[in-house]
Amino acid sequence: MLTFLRFLGRLPLSSLYGIGWLVYGLTYGVLRWRLALSLGNLRNALPGLTDAERRRIARLSYRNLGELLAEVLKGATISEDEIRGRVRILNPELITHFTAQNRSVVLLASHHCNWEWLLLAAGAALDVPVDAVYKPQRVAALDRFLRETRSRFGGNPIPHKEFLVEVLKRKTSARAFALVADQTPGKSEEKYWTRFLNQDTAFFVGADKIARITRSPVIFVGMRRLSRGYYEAKLELLAEPPYSGDTTQIIERYARAVERQILASPADFLWLHRKWKYKKPAYA
């Protein structure tokens, strides 16, 4: 399987988009894979839209997912120059302002547009190592392929269970700690609840802890699709030390930034993701 994935990565991007189109047709048009979940998420998040409008967003989201698959495969062989041309970071000086002072930064992104290419672009564009948290895949070959791809151009993928320990080891040098932080915590894990897209939503609090431990500013990386295979990312300062005793400010500001991004381009969000796995308990 690993050999096959590497082979696919050497195909032209135009051919991979053809594969992505087939995946889109299969998942959306034939299998209707998680379509009820996607439409339910859209109904709860965007109640002001008509059913036809929500179904259109769902269809485009599945199409974009097929293109994302193609681009993830191409990430294994894409050149540094090409990734710089395809993912443009508009204001990297916001990061270098801090790293030039030997200060680390916490970068927060979401499952919007192409977060995999965003890591590659950050590694190529920034002058510091990018330590990125990730959840290991159950299939060993797929996990190795993703780790190899993500580690190109200076990225350093670290399993989520080891991330905090590795952060502590590296906190004396300037680094970028990158998290796609809109995953849903397990029921037994520490979490922060807020209203997000018209519903009670749980968020991980790890980004807040890392920022406080390392005394690092927190920057949101908002990604926007320009056309197929081309994106731009704009950086937004969410918070910087000294931090108050309020442990919710970072996560709350992150939730609002993600919400604005989704509302601006809902079809680029991963609606089939199980973001709302459970209800907010009465005691929370």
C-alpha positions in Angstrom: 0.0 0.0 0.0 2.8 2.4 0.8 4.4 1.8 -2.6 1.1 2.3 -4.3 0.6 5.7 -2.5 4.1 6.8 -3.4 3.4 5.8 -7.0 0.2 7.9 -7.1 2.1 10.8 -5.7 4.3 10.9 -8.8 1.3 11.3 -11.1 0.6 14.7 -12.6 -1.8 16.7 -10.4 -4.3 16.8 -13.3 -4.5 13.0 -13.3 -4.9 13.0 -9.5 -7.8 15.4 -9.8 -9.4 12.8 -12.1 -9.1 10.3 -9.3 -10.5 12.8 -6.9 -13.5 13.4 -9.2 -14.1 9.6 -9.1 -14.0 9.6 -5.3 -16.4 12.5 -5.2 -18.8 10.7 -7.6 -18.6 7.5 -5.5 -18.9 9.0 -2.1 -21.6 11.6 -2.9 -23.4 10.2 -5.9 -23.4 6.5 -5.3 -22.6 5.5 -1.7 -24.0 8.7 -0.2 -21.3 8.3 2.4 -22.1 10.2 5.6 -24.4 12.4 3.6 -27.2 12.3 6.2 -24.5 13.4 8.8 -23.3 16.2 6.6 -26.8 17.5 5.9 -27.7 17.2 9.6 -24.6 19.2 10.5 -25.5 21.9 7.9 -29.1 22.0 9.1 -28.0 22.7 12.7 -25.2 25.1 11.8 -26.9 27.1 9.0 -30.6 27.0 9.9 -31.3 30.2 7.8 -30.6 28.4 4.5 -33.1 26.4 2.5 -32.7 22.7 2.0 -31.6 23.2 -1.6 -28.9 25.6 -0.5 -27.6 23.2 2.2 -27.6 20.3 -0.3 -25.6 22.4 -2.7 -23.0 23.2 0.0 -22.8 19.5 0.9 -22.3 18.6 -2.8 -19.5 21.1 -3.2 -17.9 20.0 0.1 -17.7 16.4 -1.2 -16.2 17.7 -4.4 -13.6 19.6 -2.5 -12.9 16.5 -0.4 -12.0 14.7 -3.6 -9.7 17.4 -4.7 -8.1 17.4 -1.2 -7.4 13.7 -1.6 -5.6 14.4 -4.9 -3.6 17.2 -3.3 -2.6 15.2 -0.3 -1.2 12.5 -2.6 0.6 15.1 -4.7 2.1 16.5 -1.5 4.5 13.5 -1.4 6.4 14.8 -4.5 5.4 18.4 -5.0 8.4 20.8 -5.2 9.1 23.5 -2.7 8.8 26.2 -5.4 5.4 24.8 -6.5 4.0 24.6 -3.0 5.1 28.2 -2.4 3.3 29.2 -5.6 0.1 27.3 -4.7 -0.2 28.3 -1.1 0.7 31.9 -0.4 1.1 33.1 3.1 0.1 36.8 3.0 1.7 38.2 6.1 4.5 35.9 7.4 6.1 38.9 9.1 3.6 38.4 11.9 5.4 35.2 12.8 8.9 36.4 12.1 8.3 39.4 14.4 8.2 37.0 17.3 10.7 34.3 16.1 13.3 37.0 15.4 13.2 37.6 19.2 13.8 33.9 19.8 10.1 33.5 20.8 8.0 30.5 19.7 4.5 30.9 18.3 1.4 28.7 18.5 -0.3 28.4 15.1 -4.0 27.3 15.0 -5.7 26.1 11.8 -8.9 24.2 11.1 -10.3 21.5 8.8 -11.0 24.1 6.1 -9.6 24.1 2.5 -6.3 22.1 2.5 -4.7 21.9 5.9 -2.1 19.4 4.6 -0.7 21.8 2.0 -0.8 24.5 4.7 1.7 22.6 6.8 4.0 22.1 3.7 3.7 25.8 2.9 4.5 26.8 6.4 7.6 24.6 6.5 8.7 26.1 3.2 8.0 29.7 4.0 8.9 30.1 7.7 12.4 30.4 9.1 11.7 28.2 12.1 10.9 24.5 12.5 7.2 23.7 12.5 6.2 21.1 15.1 2.7 19.8 14.1 0.5 17.7 16.3 -1.2 14.7 14.5 -3.3 11.7 15.3 -1.6 8.5 14.1 -3.6 6.5 11.6 -4.6 2.9 12.3 -3.3 1.7 8.9 0.5 1.6 9.3 1.3 2.3 5.6 -1.1 5.3 5.5 0.4 6.6 8.7 3.9 6.4 7.3 3.0 8.0 4.0 1.4 11.0 5.8 4.3 11.4 8.2 6.8 11.3 5.3 4.7 13.8 3.4 4.2 16.2 6.3 7.9 16.2 7.3 8.9 17.7 4.0 10.2 21.3 3.9 10.8 21.5 7.7 7.6 20.1 9.2 7.9 17.9 12.2 4.8 15.8 12.8 4.4 14.7 16.5 1.8 12.2 17.8 -0.8 14.0 19.9 -0.2 11.9 23.0 3.5 13.0 22.9 3.0 16.6 21.9 3.0 18.3 25.2 6.2 16.5 26.4 7.9 17.4 23.1 6.8 21.0 23.5 8.5 21.2 26.9 11.7 19.8 25.5 11.8 22.5 22.8 10.5 25.5 24.7 13.9 27.2 25.0 14.3 27.8 21.2 12.1 29.6 18.7 9.6 27.2 17.0 6.1 27.1 15.5 3.8 24.7 17.3 1.0 24.0 14.8 -2.4 22.5 15.7 -5.5 21.8 13.6 -7.5 22.4 16.8 -11.2 21.9 15.8 -11.2 18.2 16.6 -13.7 17.1 19.2 -12.3 15.9 22.6 -13.4 12.6 24.0 -16.1 12.6 26.6 -13.7 12.0 29.4 -11.1 14.6 28.2 -10.8 18.1 29.4 -12.7 20.5 27.1 -14.1 24.0 26.7 -17.7 24.5 25.7 -19.0 27.4 23.7 -21.7 28.2 21.2 -20.3 27.5 17.8 -22.3 27.5 14.6 -25.6 27.8 16.5 -24.9 24.8 18.8 -23.1 23.9 22.0 -19.6 22.7 20.9 -16.6 21.2 22.7 -13.1 22.2 21.9 -9.7 20.9 23.1 -7.9 23.2 25.5 -4.4 22.0 24.6 -3.6 25.1 22.6 -4.3 27.3 25.6 -2.0 25.1 27.8 0.8 25.2 25.3 0.7 28.9 24.8 0.8 29.5 28.6 3.6 27.0 29.3 5.8 28.4 26.5 4.6 32.0 26.9 3.9 32.1 23.2 1.6 34.3 21.1 -1.2 32.5 19.4 -1.9 33.1 15.7 -4.8 31.9 13.7 -4.1 30.7 10.2 -7.1 31.3 8.0 -7.0 29.6 4.6 -9.0 30.7 1.6 -9.4 28.9 -1.8 -8.6 31.0 -4.8 -9.2 28.4 -7.4 -8.6 24.7 -7.8 -5.2 23.9 -6.3 -4.4 27.5 -5.3 -4.9 29.0 -1.8 -3.9 31.9 0.3 -3.5 32.0 4.1 -3.8 35.1 6.3 -2.4 35.2 9.8 -4.4 36.8 12.7 -3.0 37.4 16.1 -5.5 35.9 18.7 -3.6 36.5 21.9 -0.2 37.1 23.3 1.4 37.0 26.8 1.2 38.0 29.5 -1.9 35.9 29.9 -4.5 36.5 32.5 -6.0 33.9 34.8 -8.9 33.5 32.3 -8.2 30.1 30.7 -10.9 30.5 28.0 -9.8 33.5 26.1 -7.6 31.7 23.6 -10.0 28.9 22.7 -12.9 31.3 22.6 -11.1 33.6 20.1 -10.1 30.6 18.1 -13.7 29.3 17.9 -14.9 32.7 16.7 -12.1 32.9 14.0 -13.0 29.4 12.7 -16.7 30.3 12.7 -16.0 33.4 10.6 -13.9 31.4 8.2 -16.6 28.7 7.7 -19.4 31.2 7.3 -17.4 33.0 4.6 -16.9 29.7 2.6 -19.0 26.9 4.0 -18.3 24.5 1.2 -14.6 24.3 2.1 -15.4 22.9 5.6 -15.4 19.2 6.3 -19.1 18.7 7.1 -18.9 15.0 7.2 -16.6 15.3 10.2 -18.2 14.2 13.5 -17.7 17.5 15.2 -20.8 17.2 17.3 -20.5 13.7 18.7 -22.4 14.3 22.0 -24.5 16.9 23.7 -23.3 19.3 26.4 -23.9 17.8 29.8 -26.2 19.7 32.1 -23.3 20.2 34.7 -20.8 21.5 32.2 
